[in-house]
Amino acid sequence: MPDADHAPATTSLIGAEDWPAPTADDPLHATVSLPGSKSLTNRYLVLSALAGERSRLRAPLRSRDTLLMAAALRRLGVGIDDVADEGEPGPDAAADWLVTPPERLGGHTSVDCGLAGTVMRFLPAVAVLADGPVRLDGDPQARTRPMGPLVAALRTLGGSVDDGGTGRLPLTVHGAGGLAGGAVTMDASASSQFVSALLLAGARYESGVTVRHAGGPVPSRPHILMTVEALRDTGVVVDDSEEDTWRVEPSEINGLDVVVEPDLSNAGPFLAAALVAGGSVHVPGWPQHTTQAGDLMRYILDAMGADVRLDRSGLTVTGSGELVGLDIDLHDAAELTPTVAALAALASTPSLIRGVAHIRGHETDRLAALATELGALGSQVTETADGLRIAPAPLRGGRFHTYADHRLATAAAIIGLRVPGVTVEDVGTTGKTLPDFVGLWDRMLGSTR
C-alpha cells in the first residue's frame, strides 16, 4: 500500500471532466494513427528559434506542451506560422510550422510554462540570449518541480537568474544578449532535461558549452541522445564520447526541414490495449531507428505475453487478453511507468518496476499517485525506494484521480478496459501531449463492433 507520507494530495479541479472509461467487450482490430512526438517537436522548435535561417517542421505535435513552447518562443520574437502544403502561411492550414528566427531574441516579457518540463527547463537556457529580462512561471504543480541544478549551471556559465533562492518557478532570467558559456559540472540525476537545455542553446554561447554530470545516474538517457542527434541534424558539432560529459562547439545552427516522428510513448496505452482486450492494434509509421524512449514499449509488451511485429508498415501488437508480470528497470524510459503499472495490475503474476525514483518529481509524484489510485481499485501495490511492487489481486471500479498528470489518465483508461466502473478524473489533462485522446480511444474500441 502507498506510504502516507508520500501520497499526493488530491486536488479538486474546477471544470475537470470525469470520463467513464469504456470496457472492451470484444477483441480489438484497430489501426491507431498518432500525432508527432512532443519531445522531438519541442527540441526542433528551440533549435529552429536559434538557427540562422528558416525551418519547416512537418507534422509537428500540437498539444498543450508544444503550443506552450511555441507561444513562449513567439514571446521572444520568433515567428512560428502555420503553413499549408504549398508552403504559404495560412490560418486554415495547420499541418506544418514555418519557424523564422529573429535577428536578436527579445526580452522584457513573460512566459507561461504550464506544466511542461521541456518549456520550464529549455527556455531559461535560451532566455539568457535575450535582450532583457524574461519571467517564467507555470501551473501550481510546476512550482514543485526541481530547477535548481539548471539555475546554478546558468549562473556558472555567466548568466543572471533570480529564483528567490527556491530553485523552482517562478524565476526571472536577466537576458544580456549573449552568454559566455564554457564548462560546468552539474547534478542531472533529477532530470535529463537539465543537460538537454544547455546543449540545445550551447552552440549560441560564446565559448560553447561543456556539461559534466556528477551525481547519481542520469535518468532518461535516450532523451539526451535525442538532443544530440537533433543538434547534429542542424550541423552543430557535439562530442559525447566521454561518459557523462557532453561538449557543444560554438557555431551557427542550420535550419531544419524535418518530419516529426509519431510519439511512441503516447502509443503505449493503445498498444497495451491489445494485450488487455485481446486482438490487435497497429500503429503506422513506427520508425525502424529512433532515439525515443517509448520504443522500449514493444519489448515490454513482448515480455508480458503479446506478439509484437515491426515491419515497414509500422508496429502491430497482438494479444490474447492474458498477460504476465515482469521485473523491469525503467530508469531510461521512466515515462512508461504508468502504462506498465496499469498492465502489471491486470497481470496474473507479480511485477517489480525499478529505477524510477526520479518520477516523484514529474507532473506529480507518480509513484505515490499510482500506488494510491491503483490501491483504491483493489490492486496490491507497494512503493519501494525506486519503484513499485505489484501483486495480482481482484480489481473493482472507482474514481481514479489524475493529479493533472496525463499519464495517470491513460493508465486509468487501460484498467477500464478490463474493470467496469472506472471513472477517470480530468481526462482532459491528456491534452498535455495527446490531443483528442478520448476520440482516439473510442475509435479504437469502435473497431470491435
ZAPAVEX-318508 format. One record per residue: x negated, y negated, z negated of N, C-alpha, C in turn. Coordinates in steps of 0.2 Angstrom, whole numbers, plus 5000, padded with zeros to 4 digits. Atoms other than C-alpha are relative to their C-alpha. Last residue first. Layout:
BEGIN
XYZXYZXYZ
...
This chain:
BEGIN
499349994999509150185167500150015008
499849935002507350215161500750015003
500249964995506650065171500350074999
499549994995507649955160499950055005
499549955003506449985146500550015005
500449935000505049905157500550054997
500149974993506249765161499750065000
499449984998506649735143500050035007
499949945004504849725138500750035002
500449944998504449605152500150064997
499749984993505949495148499650055002
499449975001505449495129500350025007
500149935002503649455133500650044999
499549954998504149305143499950074998
499350034998502549205142500550065001
499649974995501149305135500749985000
500549974995499649225125500450035006
500750025002500449105112499650035006
500250054995502149145120499349974999
500449974994502149295109499949965005
500750015001502749175095499550045005
500250054996504449185102499349984999
500349974995504749345093499749955005
500450054996505049245078499650035006
499950075002505549385066499649965005
500650045000505649555074500149934999
499950074998507049665069499449965000
500550045001506849855068500249935003
499850055005508549945067499449954998
499450044999508150105076500049954994
499750015006506350175075500649955001
499849945004505550245090500550004995
499849954995505450105102500250064997
499350004998505549985088500250055005
499649965006503850035081500750005002
500249934999503049965098500450054995
499749974995504049805096499950075002
499349995002503449775079500450035006
500049945004501649785086500750024997
500049954995502149655099499950074996
499449994997502649535085500050065005
499549975005501149565074500750015004
500249935000500049525090500450044995
499749974994500949355092499850085000
500549964997500549295075500350045005
500250044994501649155068499550045004
500550055002501749255052499749965005
500550004995502649405061499449954998
500350075000503849465048499450005004
500750005000504649635052499849935001
500350064997506449645047499350004999
500150065004507049825044499749945003
499950074998507249995051499949954995
499350035000506550155044500049935003
500050085000504950255045500849995001
499450024997504650435039500149925000
499550015005502750455034500749985004
499349984997501150505043500549994994
499949935000499550425035500850015002
499349994999498750255039500250085000
499949935000497050195032500850015001
499449975002496750015037500050085000
499549984996495249905039500650034997
500150024993493649835033500550035004
500450064999493749845014499949975007
500749995002495149965015499649945000
500550044998497049925015499350024997
500450025005498150075013499549955003
500650044998499650115023499649974994
500549995005500950245021499449975002
500649974998502350185033499550004993
500149945002504050155026499350035001
499649964996504650005035499950074998
499350025001504049885022500550055004
499849975007502349975022500749994999
499949934998502249925041500250044993
499449994996502549745036500150085002
499350025003501449735021500650025004
499949965005499949835028500749984997
499849944998500049745044500250054995
499450014997500049575036500350075003
499550015005498649615024500750005003
500049945004497549675038500650004995
499749954996498049535050500050074996
500449945002497649395038500350065002
499949995007498449265049499550064997
499450045000498049195066500350004993
499750014993496349275063500649954999
500050074998495349255047500349995007
499650045006495849425039500049935002
499350034997495349485057500449984994
500050074997493449485051500749985002
499950055006493649645040500149935003
499750064998493849745057500249954994
500450064997492549875056500449945002
500550035004493750025053499749945004
500250064996495450095058499449964996
500550055003495750265050499849955005
500450044996497250375056499649954995
500250075003498250515048499549975005
500649995004499150645059499749944998
499949945004500850655067499450014995
500349944998500750475074500150064995
499649954996502050345073499750065001
499449995004501150235060500550055003
500249965006499550255070500650024995
500049934998500350185085499950054995
499349984999500850025076500050085003
499749995006499050015069500750035001
500249945003498350035086500350024994
499749944995499349895093499850074997
499349995001498949785078500350055004
499949975006497049825079500850004999
499649944999496849785097500350034994
499350024998496249615094500450055001
499650015006494749695084500749985002
499350014997493949755100500549994995
500150044994492049745095500749995004
500350065002492449795077499949965007
499750054995493749925082499649934999
500350065001492850075074500249955005
500350044995494050225076499749934997
500450045004494750375067499549965005
500750004998496250445076499649964995
500450055003498050495074499350005002
500449985006499050605085499649944998
500650035000500450565098499750024993
500349985006502050645104499349975000
499750025006503150555116499750024993
499549965001502550645131500449984994
500049975006501350515138500650054999
499549965001500750445154500050044994
500049965006499650295156500750045000
499449975002499350225173499950044994
500149955005497950095177500750034998
500050025007497750005193500050054995
499350035001498050035212500149974993
500050074996496150065215500749964999
500250004993496150205202500149935003
500250064997496250225183499850015007
500350004993497150375176499949935002
500150064998497650405157499650005007
500449994993498550555151499949935003
499750024993499050515133499650025006
499649954997498650605117500349985007
499449995004497950485104500550055004
500249975006496150495111500650024996
500349934998496750455129499950044993
499449964998497750305122499850075002
499649995006496150245113500650045002
500449955004495050265129500450024994
499949944996496350165139499650064997
499349985001496450025126500150075003
500149955004494549995127500750044999
500149944996494849885142499950074996
499449964999495549765130500050065004
500049955005493849705126500650045000
499550005005493749615142500050064995
500350025007492049615150500550004995
499750065003492749705166499649994993
500650035004492249825179500349944997
500549945001493549935188499449984996
500750004997494849805185499650064999
500549995006496649835181499350015003
500550045000497649765196499550004994
500450014994499249855193499449954999
500250075000499849915176499649985006
500650024996500750075177499949935000
500050074999501850145163499449995004
500650044998502350325162500149935001
500050034994503550445153499349975002
500049954995503650465135500049975007
499349984997504350345123499950065004
499450005005502850325111500650035003
500149955005501450365123500550014995
499949944997502250265137499850064996
499349985000502550125125500050065004
499949965005500650115122500750025000
500349934999500350055139500250044994
499749964994501549915137499850075001
499349985002500849865120500450045005
500049955004499049865127500750024997
499749944997499349755142500150064995
499350004999499149605132500350065003
499750005007497449655128500750004999
500049935002497049685146500250014993
500249995007497549515152500050074997
499549995004497549515171499850014992
499849935001495949455179500750004996
500049975007495849275184500350074999
499449975002495449245202500050024993
500049935004493949125204500750024999
499449984996493448975214500150074998
499749934999492248895202500550005005
499249995000491248735202500150075001
499750004994489348735198500850014999
499649945000488648685181500449995007
499350014997487148575182500450064999
499950004993485748625171500649975002
499750064998484948635153500150005008
500550064998484448815150500549945002
499850034994485548925140499649955002
500350064998484749045127500349985007
499750014994485649185117499749935002
500350064998484849275102500349995008
499850065004485649415093499749935001
499549995004484549545101500249944996
500249985007483449475114500650014996
500449935001483849495132499850014993
499749965006485249365132499650064999
500449945002484449235143500350034994
499949985007485749125152499550064999
500549955002485349025168500150014992
500450025006486948925173499550064999
500750024999487448955191499649984994
500150074999489348945188499349985002
499550014994489649135189499949935002
500449984994488149145177500449995006
500550054999489149045164499650025006
499750064998490649165166499549945002
499849994993489549315164500349945003
500650004996488849245148500150015007
500250064999490549205141499449995004
499550034995491249375145499749935001
500249984993489649445136500549975005
500650034999490149345121499750025007
499850064998491849415122499449955001
499850014993491249585123500249935002
500650024996490349555106500250005007
499750014993492049555097499449985005
499549974997491249535080500249995007
499650054997489449485076500650045003
499949994993488749605063500549955004
499749944998488249525047500150015007
499449985004487149375046500250075001
500349975006485849285056500650014995
499549975005486349245074499650034994
500249935003485149145085500550014994
499649985006485849015097499750064997
500249935002484648925109500450024994
499949985006485348775118499850074999
499749935000485048665132500150024993
500549955001483748525129500350075001
500650024997484848385135499550055000
500450035006486448475131499449985003
499950075000487548505147499649964994
500450024994486948685149500149925001
500750015001487548715131499649975006
500250084999489348675133499349995001
499650024995489948865136499849925001
500349984994488448925125500449975006
500650044999488948825110499750025007
499950085000490748875110499449975002
499750014994490349065114500149925001
500650004995489249075099500249985007
500550055002490549005087499550015005
499850074997491949105096499549954998
500450004994491049275091500149935003
499750014994491949245074499549995006
499350015000491649275056500450005006
499749945002489949355058500850004999
499450004995489349205068500450074998
499749945001488049155055500750005003
499350015003487049015063500250074998
499949935003485248985068500749994997
499650005006485048835080500150074998
499949945003483848785094500450004993
500549975003483948635105500150074997
500049934999485348515109499450034997
500749984999485048335110499950075002
500349975006486848295113499350025001
500549954999487748175125499850044994
500149994993489048045127499550055002
500550054998489048005109499850005007
500449994994490548095103499649945001
500250074998491048075085499550015006
500650004997491948245082499849935003
500150054994493348225070499350015002
500750035000494048365059499949955006
500250054994495648435054499349984999
499650064997495348575053500349974994
499449984997494048685043500349945004
500149954995492348675036500650035004
499649945001493048585021499850065005
500349955004491748455018500450065000
499850015007492948315025499750054995
499549955002492648385042500350004993
499750015006491748245050500550054998
499349975001490648295064500249994993
499750035006489048205071500850024999
499350035000488048295083500249984994
500050084999486148315084500749975000
500150024993485948505086500049935002
500749984999485948535068499749985007
500450055004487548445066499350015001
499950064996488348555080499649944996
500449994995487748705070500049945005
500750005002488448655054499650005006
500150075002490148625062499349994998
500150044994490048795071499949924998
500649984996489648885055499949965006
500650035003491048785045499450025004
500350044995492548825057499349984998
500750035002493448955047499749965006
500549964996495348975050499349974999
500349955004496448905036499550045004
500450035005496948745045499750054995
500750014997497548845060499549974995
500449945001498948905049499349995003
500249995007499648735047499650064999
499549975004499648715066499850004993
499649954997498248605074500650024995
499649975005497048465072500450055003
499749944999495548395081500450024994
499749965006495048215082500450065002
499449954998493948155096500250034993
499849955004492748005093500650045003
499750035006491947915107500350064996
500350075001491047935124500349974994
499650054998491248125125499849934998
500250034994489848245125500449945002
500750045001490048295107499849965006
499950075002491848335112499449964998
499950044994491248495122500149934998
500750004996490548585107500149965006
500550045003492048525097499450005003
500050074999493248595110499549964996
500450034994492648775110500049935001
500749985000493148825092499649975006
500350045006494848735090499350024999
500050084999495348775108499649974994
500450034995494748955108500049935001
500750005002495548995091499549975005
500449974995497248935097499350004998
500349945004498448905083499550045004
499549955001498948735090499750054995
500349934999497348645094500550064999
499649955004498148475096499850075002
499849934997496848355102500450044995
499949945004496548175098500250065004
499449964999495848025107500050054995
499550045003494447895106500750035002
499849995007493447995118500549964998
499750055004493248015137500150024993
499449985004492148135146500249944995
500250005007491048055159500650024996
500750015000491048075178499750004993
500150075000492748165176499249985000
500350035006492948345180499949935001
500550054998494248395193499749974994
500350045005495148555190499549955002
500650044997496348625203499749964994
500150065003497548755194499349975004
500750015002498348895203499949934997
500449944999500148965205499349994997
500449995006501148815198499550065000
500549944999501848755214499650004995
499649945000503448645210499550065002
499749985007502448495203500350075001
499350004999501248485219500450034993
499750015007499448465222500849995001
499850075002498948525239500350004994
500550045003497948685241500249934998
500450044995498948775254499549954997
500449954996499448905241499649965005
499649954996500148765230499550045004
500150004993499148675217500450065003
499749944997499548625199499950005008
499450004996498348495193500250065003
499849934999497048485180500749995003
499449994996496048315180500250085001
500149954995494848305165500750005004
500050034994494948135155499950055006
500750034999494648195138499849985007
500150065005496448205134499349975001
499750064997496648315150499949944996
500550024995495448435142500249945004
500650035003496548445127499549985005
499850065002498148475138499449964996
500050044995497248615147500249934998
500750024998496748695131500049955006
500450045005498448685124499349985002
499750064999499248755140499749954995
500450034994497948895139500349935001
500750025001498548935121499649975006
500250055004500348915124499349984999
499749985007500449025139499849944995
499650065003500048985157500450034994
499549985005498749125162500349934998
500250015007497749075178500650024995
499649965004498249145195499850004992
499449964997496849065204500450054995
499849945004495748935195500650035003
499349974999495048815208500150064996
499949935001493548705203500750025002
499349975001493048535208499950074999
499550004994491248475207500650034998
500250054996489848445194500449995006
500349994994490548555181499949945004
500750035001490948515163499650015006
500050075002492848525165499349974999
499850044994492648685176500049924998
500650014995491648765162500249965006
500550045003493048725149499449995005
499850075001494448785160499449964997
500050034994493548945165500249935000
500750014999493248995147499949965007
500250065004495148955143499249995001
499750064998495749065158499749944996
500450024994494449205154500349935002
500750015001495049225136499749975006
500050065004496949205140499249984999
500350005007496849335153499949944997
500850005001497949325168499850004993
500350064998499849375169499250004998
500250045005500449555168499649945003
500550044997501349665181499949944995
500050075004502249805172499449965003
500650044998502649955183500149934997
500150074999503850075174499449985003
500349994993504450255173499949935003
500250064996504850265155499850025007
500750014998505650425146499949945005
500249964995507350395139499349995002
499649945000508150325124499850055005
500149974993506850195121500450074999
500349935000507350085106500050035007
499749954997507549895108499750074999
500449964996506849775095500350065003
499949935002508249665088499550045005
499949964994507449495090500150074998
500049935001507549355077500250045006
499549964998507249185083499850074998
500349944998506249055073500550055002
499849994993507148885073499750075002
499450034998506348845056500150015008
500150044994505048975052500749975002
499450004996505249055034499949945006
499850074998503449085029500750005004
499550004994503049255021500349935000
499350035002501449235011500550005006
499950074998500049345016500749984998
499450004995499649505006500149925002
500150014993497849495000500649995004
500450065000498049484981499949985007
499650065001499549604982499649935000
500350035006498449734990500449944999
500450064999499449825003499849974993
499650065000500050005000499649945000
